[in-house]
Amino acid sequence: MAATGRETPAQSATADREIVISRAISAPRELVFEAFTEVRHLSRWWGPEGFTTTTRAFEFRVGGEWDFVMHGPDGTDYQEWISWTEIAPPERIALLHGESRGDPNAFESVLTFAPDGATTRIEMRALFPTKELRDEAVEKYHAIESGRQTLSNLAAYVTEIVRKGAES
């Protein structure tokens, strides 16, 4: 999803390098945030439809890293690496995401979690180093649709936790 055109000058200067995806999830903000912060949750929902995730290392703290492999439905493995740069529970997570530590093409991402009545509005904002890298992510890796599917998987996962909790 491209920026709308009502942004401030600072935002419009980066709009061609940015992907923004948001979704309302029928679950409390603390639970949605927790699903991003604990590997036992992440491994159950992370990634687009048909993907699975194998974690090699995970430390959720500023400066900590998540080293993992995403396994595509076609058998392709994608090496991934995230370093957490800011953590403000349960409102915000900022991170650097690439294929490995030191990846010159890594992008910055900010996740915000806003309460909205009984739901949580999550926004994923990814900022790429260049327009070309952003365009490659969109065209080659289907980043917008993959991001939407990932948030859909998250929504289904936490909604199921809420449902099971209500049944107990």
N, C-alpha and C positions, 0 to 999 in steps of 0.2 A: 504494500500500500504506500503510495507516494504521499508526501506532505501535501497539505491542502491549499496552500497559498495564503493562509491567514497567519503565518508564523512571523516571528520577529526577524529582523535582518540577520541576526546570528544564526537562527535556525535555517533560514532560507539559504544561507551560504553552504550548509551541509546537506541540504535536501537531496541532492543528486548522488550522495554517498550513503544514504540512509534507507533502512527498511524499518517500518513500524507496524506491528501487529498487536491487536488487543482482543480481549474476549472477556465476557462476564461468565463467572463460574459460580454455580449454586453451592457454595461452601464458605465457611468462615475464613477470613483472611489469614488467621494463624495457621490453619490447616493447609491452605494453598501455599503459604510461605514454607512451611515445614516440608512439603512435598518436594521443594527445590533444595532443601538443605541437608537431607539425610539420604545417603546412598541406598538404603533399603527401599526408599520410595522411588528415587530417580530411576533405578534399574527396572522398575515395573511399568513406567510410562514414557520415558524419554525417547524422543525421536518421532519421525513421521510414521504413517501407517506401514506395517509390515517389517519395521526395523526392530532389532533387539540391541541391547547394550551390554558390553562386558567392561566392568571397571577394573583397572589395574592398580590405581591408587586414588584415594579420596581423602582430602582434609579440608573441611569447610571452616575456614578462617581467612581473614585478610592476609594475603600472601600465600595461602594454601592452594593446592592444585587438585584438579580432577583429571586424571589420565585415563582415557577410555577408548574403546573401539565400538563403532556402530556397525552392525552387520546388516547389510541391505538384503531385501527379499530375493535379489538376484544372485546372492552369494558374495557380493563385493564388500570388503571391509574398508572402513574409513577410520583412519587414526585421528583422534581428537584430543585436544588439551584445553583446559580452562584454568585460569588463575583468577581467584577472587580478589578484586581491588577495593571493594567497599561492601560492607554488610551492615544494614540498619534494620534489625528485626522489628516488626514484621512488614516493613514498608518498602524496602529497596535493597536490591543487590546489583552491584556493578562488577563486570568481569571482562577479561581479555580471553578471546576464543580463537584458537588456531589449530593447526595439525600437530604442533609440538612446541615445546618451550623455545623461544627465540624465533618463531615463525614471522618473517617480515610482512606477511600478508594477514596476520591476525587482525581481528576486528574487535572493537569495543562494544559491549552490550550493557544496557541498563534495563533491569526489570523492576517495575513498580507494582505494588499490590495495594489497591484502594478499596476500602469497604464501601459497599453500596447496598444498604439494607441487609438482607440475608445473603447477598451475593458478594463476590469479590471481583473487581475489575482488574485484570492483569494486563500490563502493557510491556511488550518486548520491543526495545528500540536498539537496533544494531547500526553502528557507524563504521563504515569501511574506510581504509586508508585512502582509496581512490574511487572515482566513479566507475572505472573499468573493473575493479575487483567487485564492487557492488553489482554491476551488470552481469558479471560472470556468475556470481552466486545466484542471481535470479534466473538467468538463462540456462546455465549448465547444471546447477544443483537444485533448481526449483525452490529457492529459499523462501519465497512468500507462501506458496502452497504447503511446503514442508513445515514452516513455522505454524501455520494455521492447524495442520494436522497434529503437530506436537501439542499445541494448546488444547486441542480437542481430546487428545489422549489424556492429558492432565485433568481436564474437566471430568471425563468419564471415571478416571481413577479416584479422585477425591469425592465425587458424588457417590460412588459406591461405598467409600469409607463412611460417609455421612449416613447413607441408607442403612448400612450394617449396624452403625452405632444406634440408630433409632429403633432397630429391631431388638436390640439386646435389653 
